[in-house]
Amino acid sequence: MFEQTRQGAVHVVTGDDPITSSFVEKLSETLEECTGPGLPRVVIDLSSVPLLDSHGLELLLSASENCSRRGGALHVAGANPLCHDILRITGVGERVGEFDDVSQAVRSFLQ
């Protein structure tokens, strides 16, 4: 299950389901809540996410592009070693902005 909270002007999405074809729709719905009116600033906390697959990577890229088109950004934070390797090898982590933890990712919006 994925849910969103706010840290100031930044939406933080957390969850413990894998971001795979089975769960990508649930995450997509949560991300839609974060990208309503205004400047979309979103951090996805991956610290409890066990796995990403190609469907999840596509969702991250699509959501990031959607945020960018509206002047905002989407970042990921706290990936476990497996998810970090997937993000690094595919280049998705570099494209969306990967951070060690949520606080770093949230602070990145202040710069």
N, C-alpha and C positions, 0 to 999 in steps of 0.2 A: 504494500500500500504506500502511496506517495501522498505527502501533504506539504503545504506551504505555510511558512510564517514570514514575518517581515523583520528585518533589522534596519531600522530607519527607512530609507527609500529603496532598499534592496529586498527582493523576494528570495527566500532561501527554501529550496525544495529538498525534502529529505524522504528517505524510504529505504526499505530493506529487501525489496524484491529485485531480482535481476532485471536489467534493462535489455530484454530480449523480445522476440516476436510475441511471446505470451503476455507481456506486461507493458509493451510500448504504448498501447492505447491509453492505459491508465495514466502513465506519465504525461502523455500528450494532452490529456484533459486537464491535468494539474498545471501544465505549462501555459495552457490557454488562459487560465485564471490569472496568471502572472503577467500576461502580455496584453492586458486590456488597455484602456485609455492611459495616456501618459508615456513617459520614457521607460521602456522595459529594461530593468536591471535585475538579472536573475543569476543565482548561484545554485548549482545542483550539488548537494552534498553526497558524495559517493562512498563515504566511509563505511556504510553498512550494505552497500550494493555488491553482491558477490561476483557478478559477471555482466559483461556487455557483449552483444552480438552485432552483426551487421545492421539489423533493424534498429537497434539502439543507437549505433553510430550515426545512421542516417537521420534519426530523430534529432540527435544533438546538433548535427550540422544544419538541418532545416530550421530548428528553433533559433540557433545562433544567427543564421542569415536573416530570419524574420526580425529578431531584435535589432540587428545592425541596420537594416533598412529603415527602422524607425528611430535611429539615433542612439540606441541602447546597446547592450551586450549580454551575452550569456557566458558564464564561466563554470567550470567544474572544479571540485575540491575534494581532498581527502581520499583519493582512489587507493584501493588496496594494491599490492604488487601486480597481481594479474591484470586488473583493470588499467593500471598505470601503463603496463607494457602494451596492452591493446591500444590505448590512446596514443602512445609514443610511436609504435610501429606503423600505425595507420596514418599518423599525422594529424589526427582529429584533436588531440590534446593541444597542439600548437595553434590550430585554427580557432578553437573556442576559448583558449586560455585555461591552462590547468594550474592549480595552486595546491600547495601542501595541505592547507586546512581552510575552513570556511572563513575564519577571521581575516586571513590574508586576501582571500577572494573578495570579501566585502570591502575591505580597505582599498582594493585596487580601483574601486569606483570613485574614490575620493581624490585620486591623483589627476 
